Amino acid sequence: MTTQTNSSSSSGSCCGSCGSGATVDIEGAGVTTTYKVSGMTCGHCESSVSQEVSALDGVTAVKAVAKTGEVTVTSAAPLDEAAVRAAVDEAGYELVGRV
């Protein structure tokens, strides 16, 4: 089960019709890691990053927040940072590192 949620935001939108705080929740709990990602400006950005990261093996939830540049990932086990970086790159953004 995949759920995406967007809440409205009026600042810095790249396309003007996006929300903020995109979340992809794929049931379960585990290890939670927060990453800093540069380049996200709106809900569309959040959604793109969330979708790419949520496709990684073991990921159970992703919450991307453009306003803070943070992406919080919950996974069954610790993720390989290179895999997270590749997913963020695929979405068109840059993984700065862990928070």
N, CA and C atoms as a LAMMPS dump frame, in Angstrom:
ITEM: TIMESTEP
0
ITEM: NUMBER OF ATOMS
297
ITEM: BOX BOUNDS ff ff ff
-5.0000000000000000e+02 5.0000000000000000e+02
-5.0000000000000000e+02 5.0000000000000000e+02
-5.0000000000000000e+02 5.0000000000000000e+02
ITEM: ATOMS id mol type element x y z
1 1 1 N 0.842 -1.174 0
2 1 2 C 0 0 0
3 1 3 C 0.885 1.233 0
4 2 1 N 0.641 2.155 -0.895
5 2 2 C 1.385 3.404 -0.979
6 2 3 C 0.404 4.555 -0.844
7 3 1 N 0.731 5.508 0.039
8 3 2 C -0.107 6.675 0.244
9 3 3 C 0.734 7.91 0.036
10 4 1 N 0.219 8.886 -0.707
11 4 2 C 0.909 10.149 -0.867
12 4 3 C 0.015 11.245 -0.331
13 5 1 N 0.603 12.145 0.44
14 5 2 C -0.15 13.237 1.028
15 5 3 C 0.568 14.535 0.757
16 6 1 N -0.156 15.535 0.314
17 6 2 C 0.415 16.858 0.111
18 6 3 C -0.411 17.858 0.884
19 7 1 N 0.243 18.754 1.608
20 7 2 C -0.461 19.844 2.259
21 7 3 C -0.035 21.136 1.604
22 8 1 N -0.872 22.098 1.582
23 8 2 C -0.674 23.31 0.807
24 8 3 C 0.45 24.19 1.336
25 9 1 N 1.151 24.827 0.405
26 9 2 C 2.228 25.755 0.737
27 9 3 C 2.272 26.818 -0.345
28 10 1 N 2.578 28.048 0.035
29 10 2 C 2.586 29.108 -0.96
30 10 3 C 3.972 29.644 -1.253
31 11 1 N 5.011 29.019 -0.734
32 11 2 C 6.342 29.577 -0.921
33 11 3 C 7.177 28.774 -1.902
34 12 1 N 7.814 29.46 -2.841
35 12 2 C 8.839 28.892 -3.696
36 12 3 C 8.442 27.73 -4.581
37 13 1 N 7.232 27.641 -5.015
38 13 2 C 6.81 26.532 -5.835
39 13 3 C 7.384 26.646 -7.24
40 14 1 N 7.893 25.543 -7.772
41 14 2 C 8.434 25.56 -9.125
42 14 3 C 7.333 25.495 -10.169
43 15 1 N 6.162 24.989 -9.805
44 15 2 C 5.091 24.875 -10.792
45 15 3 C 3.796 25.53 -10.332
46 16 1 N 3.739 26.024 -9.115
47 16 2 C 2.601 26.787 -8.639
48 16 3 C 1.4 26 -8.189
49 17 1 N 1.364 24.683 -8.428
50 17 2 C 0.173 23.923 -8.074
51 17 3 C 0.45 22.807 -7.086
52 18 1 N 1.599 22.857 -6.451
53 18 2 C 2 21.772 -5.569
54 18 3 C 1.731 22.091 -4.108
55 19 1 N 1.735 21.037 -3.293
56 19 2 C 1.625 21.172 -1.849
57 19 3 C 2.982 21.056 -1.216
58 20 1 N 3.006 20.764 0.061
59 20 2 C 4.256 20.649 0.802
60 20 3 C 4.183 19.47 1.738
61 21 1 N 5.309 18.844 2.023
62 21 2 C 5.349 17.749 2.979
63 21 3 C 4.908 16.428 2.38
64 22 1 N 5.311 16.108 1.155
65 22 2 C 4.908 14.859 0.517
66 22 3 C 5.377 13.678 1.34
67 23 1 N 4.485 12.727 1.533
68 23 2 C 4.787 11.551 2.315
69 23 3 C 4.418 10.306 1.534
70 24 1 N 5.304 9.337 1.51
71 24 2 C 4.981 8.026 0.985
72 24 3 C 5.134 7.075 2.157
73 25 1 N 4.041 6.412 2.533
74 25 2 C 4.052 5.519 3.687
75 25 3 C 3.739 4.111 3.209
76 26 1 N 4.674 3.213 3.408
77 26 2 C 4.512 1.837 2.977
78 26 3 C 4.599 0.958 4.215
79 27 1 N 3.536 0.887 4.977
80 27 2 C 3.413 0.2 6.26
81 27 3 C 4.703 -0.343 6.872
82 28 1 N 4.775 -0.304 8.188
83 28 2 C 5.906 -0.857 8.904
84 28 3 C 6.725 0.192 9.628
85 29 1 N 7.712 -0.265 10.378
86 29 2 C 8.604 0.622 11.114
87 29 3 C 9.996 0.011 11.087
88 30 1 N 10.969 0.761 11.54
89 30 2 C 12.337 0.251 11.551
90 30 3 C 13.315 1.351 11.845
91 31 1 N 14.375 1.43 11.058
92 31 2 C 15.424 2.422 11.214
93 31 3 C 14.988 3.717 10.528
94 32 1 N 15.083 4.843 11.252
95 32 2 C 14.721 6.136 10.67
96 32 3 C 15.966 6.996 10.536
97 33 1 N 16.192 7.508 9.326
98 33 2 C 17.349 8.353 9.026
99 33 3 C 16.854 9.602 8.312
100 34 1 N 17.39 10.757 8.694
101 34 2 C 17.027 12.012 8.031
102 34 3 C 18.213 12.498 7.214
103 35 1 N 17.93 12.835 5.964
104 35 2 C 18.935 13.312 5.023
105 35 3 C 18.648 14.757 4.645
106 36 1 N 19.686 15.495 4.3
107 36 2 C 19.554 16.854 3.779
108 36 3 C 19.662 16.758 2.257
109 37 1 N 18.664 17.342 1.567
110 37 2 C 18.625 17.31 0.108
111 37 3 C 18.511 18.743 -0.393
112 38 1 N 19.351 19.128 -1.345
113 38 2 C 19.282 20.484 -1.883
114 38 3 C 18.491 20.489 -3.186
115 39 1 N 17.819 21.621 -3.424
116 39 2 C 17.112 21.821 -4.671
117 39 3 C 15.608 21.667 -4.613
118 40 1 N 15.062 21.1 -3.545
119 40 2 C 13.609 20.95 -3.448
120 40 3 C 12.983 22.304 -3.121
121 41 1 N 11.931 22.673 -3.875
122 41 2 C 11.28 23.961 -3.648
123 41 3 C 9.777 23.861 -3.445
124 42 1 N 9.172 22.699 -3.739
125 42 2 C 7.706 22.61 -3.678
126 42 3 C 7.259 21.165 -3.499
127 43 1 N 5.969 20.982 -3.465
128 43 2 C 5.379 19.659 -3.3
129 43 3 C 5.722 18.704 -4.433
130 44 1 N 5.846 19.219 -5.643
131 44 2 C 6.238 18.364 -6.763
132 44 3 C 7.636 17.796 -6.524
133 45 1 N 8.526 18.642 -6.034
134 45 2 C 9.888 18.212 -5.713
135 45 3 C 9.854 17.132 -4.627
136 46 1 N 9.078 17.394 -3.58
137 46 2 C 8.936 16.445 -2.473
138 46 3 C 8.426 15.098 -2.973
139 47 1 N 7.435 15.142 -3.834
140 47 2 C 6.843 13.925 -4.371
141 47 3 C 7.849 13.136 -5.211
142 48 1 N 8.609 13.835 -6.041
143 48 2 C 9.608 13.181 -6.886
144 48 3 C 10.657 12.458 -6.047
145 49 1 N 11.178 13.15 -5.036
146 49 2 C 12.181 12.546 -4.159
147 49 3 C 11.568 11.373 -3.389
148 50 1 N 10.375 11.57 -2.84
149 50 2 C 9.708 10.517 -2.07
150 50 3 C 9.495 9.263 -2.903
151 51 1 N 9.045 9.43 -4.131
152 51 2 C 8.791 8.277 -4.997
153 51 3 C 10.066 7.515 -5.313
154 52 1 N 11.134 8.214 -5.633
155 52 2 C 12.393 7.538 -5.965
156 52 3 C 12.977 6.808 -4.754
157 53 1 N 12.992 7.482 -3.602
158 53 2 C 13.572 6.868 -2.404
159 53 3 C 12.707 5.707 -1.924
160 54 1 N 11.387 5.833 -2.031
161 54 2 C 10.497 4.766 -1.559
162 54 3 C 10.659 3.488 -2.383
163 55 1 N 11.218 3.584 -3.584
164 55 2 C 11.43 2.413 -4.431
165 55 3 C 12.638 1.576 -3.992
166 56 1 N 13.458 2.102 -3.083
167 56 2 C 14.619 1.343 -2.597
168 56 3 C 14.165 0.165 -1.751
169 57 1 N 14.863 -0.953 -1.878
170 57 2 C 14.54 -2.142 -1.093
171 57 3 C 14.617 -1.855 0.398
172 58 1 N 13.589 -2.277 1.124
173 58 2 C 13.575 -2.136 2.57
174 58 3 C 12.958 -0.854 3.08
175 59 1 N 12.702 0.126 2.207
176 59 2 C 12.121 1.399 2.641
177 59 3 C 10.648 1.197 2.963
178 60 1 N 10.235 1.662 4.145
179 60 2 C 8.84 1.525 4.567
180 60 3 C 8.103 2.855 4.601
181 61 1 N 8.824 3.981 4.687
182 61 2 C 8.179 5.299 4.686
183 61 3 C 9.187 6.37 4.295
184 62 1 N 8.672 7.421 3.629
185 62 2 C 9.512 8.559 3.236
186 62 3 C 8.705 9.821 3.442
187 63 1 N 9.32 10.826 4.066
188 63 2 C 8.684 12.135 4.193
189 63 3 C 9.706 13.173 3.748
190 64 1 N 9.374 13.886 2.673
191 64 2 C 10.244 14.935 2.142
192 64 3 C 9.595 16.281 2.431
193 65 1 N 10.394 17.23 2.93
194 65 2 C 9.887 18.568 3.244
195 65 3 C 10.788 19.587 2.54
196 66 1 N 10.248 20.219 1.504
197 66 2 C 11.03 21.178 0.714
198 66 3 C 11.482 22.361 1.556
199 67 1 N 10.624 22.843 2.433
200 67 2 C 10.928 24.033 3.234
201 67 3 C 12.217 23.866 4.048
202 68 1 N 12.44 22.661 4.585
203 68 2 C 13.631 22.405 5.394
204 68 3 C 14.735 21.7 4.609
205 69 1 N 14.371 21.142 3.447
206 69 2 C 15.342 20.379 2.674
207 69 3 C 15.643 19.027 3.278
208 70 1 N 14.751 18.553 4.141
209 70 2 C 14.989 17.28 4.817
210 70 3 C 14.106 16.173 4.266
211 71 1 N 14.693 14.989 4.169
212 71 2 C 13.978 13.794 3.749
213 71 3 C 14.197 12.752 4.833
214 72 1 N 13.105 12.358 5.478
215 72 2 C 13.176 11.362 6.544
216 72 3 C 12.741 10.02 5.972
217 73 1 N 13.611 9.028 6.137
218 73 2 C 13.376 7.713 5.551
219 73 3 C 13.342 6.67 6.66
220 74 1 N 12.305 5.852 6.652
221 74 2 C 12.22 4.72 7.568
222 74 3 C 12.395 3.465 6.735
223 75 1 N 13.256 2.583 7.223
224 75 2 C 13.548 1.351 6.484
225 75 3 C 13.692 0.189 7.452
226 76 1 N 13.556 -1.012 6.923
227 76 2 C 13.655 -2.221 7.738
228 76 3 C 15.052 -2.377 8.325
229 77 1 N 16.061 -1.92 7.6
230 77 2 C 17.464 -1.991 8.031
231 77 3 C 18.152 -0.727 7.533
232 78 1 N 19.331 -0.403 8.071
233 78 2 C 20.039 0.782 7.58
234 78 3 C 20.259 0.708 6.064
235 79 1 N 20.072 1.84 5.395
236 79 2 C 20.232 1.893 3.948
237 79 3 C 21.657 2.265 3.57
238 80 1 N 22.077 1.814 2.408
239 80 2 C 23.353 2.2 1.842
240 80 3 C 23.205 3.643 1.354
241 81 1 N 24.027 4.551 1.867
242 81 2 C 23.903 5.962 1.503
243 81 3 C 24.1 6.182 0.004
244 82 1 N 24.904 5.371 -0.631
245 82 2 C 25.106 5.498 -2.078
246 82 3 C 23.806 5.208 -2.832
247 83 1 N 23.004 4.275 -2.342
248 83 2 C 21.723 3.953 -2.976
249 83 3 C 20.737 5.103 -2.793
250 84 1 N 20.744 5.706 -1.598
251 84 2 C 19.868 6.857 -1.34
252 84 3 C 20.299 8.018 -2.235
253 85 1 N 21.595 8.239 -2.334
254 85 2 C 22.131 9.311 -3.179
255 85 3 C 21.702 9.102 -4.642
256 86 1 N 21.792 7.879 -5.117
257 86 2 C 21.413 7.576 -6.5
258 86 3 C 19.917 7.834 -6.72
259 87 1 N 19.088 7.485 -5.746
260 87 2 C 17.645 7.712 -5.861
261 87 3 C 17.333 9.206 -5.888
262 88 1 N 17.991 9.972 -5.023
263 88 2 C 17.788 11.425 -4.98
264 88 3 C 18.28 12.045 -6.29
265 89 1 N 19.422 11.59 -6.796
266 89 2 C 19.939 12.067 -8.075
267 89 3 C 18.957 11.765 -9.201
268 90 1 N 18.38 10.575 -9.184
269 90 2 C 17.413 10.172 -10.217
270 90 3 C 16.2 11.1 -10.22
271 91 1 N 15.827 11.584 -9.034
272 91 2 C 14.701 12.515 -8.915
273 91 3 C 15.082 13.919 -9.385
274 92 1 N 16.387 14.175 -9.533
275 92 2 C 16.844 15.469 -10.025
276 92 3 C 17.339 16.42 -8.945
277 93 1 N 17.71 15.877 -7.791
278 93 2 C 18.151 16.703 -6.667
279 93 3 C 19.469 16.179 -6.139
280 94 1 N 20.05 16.86 -5.144
281 94 2 C 21.362 16.474 -4.624
282 94 3 C 21.274 16.113 -3.149
283 95 1 N 21.762 14.921 -2.809
284 95 2 C 21.853 14.51 -1.409
285 95 3 C 23.096 15.17 -0.822
286 96 1 N 22.882 16.012 0.198
287 96 2 C 23.975 16.719 0.846
288 96 3 C 24.629 15.819 1.893
289 97 1 N 23.813 15.058 2.614
290 97 2 C 24.314 14.152 3.642
291 97 3 C 23.241 13.883 4.673
292 98 1 N 23.642 13.262 5.774
293 98 2 C 22.71 12.983 6.863
294 98 3 C 22.588 14.182 7.775
295 99 1 N 21.433 14.302 8.39
296 99 2 C 21.207 15.403 9.339
297 99 3 C 21.616 14.93 10.714
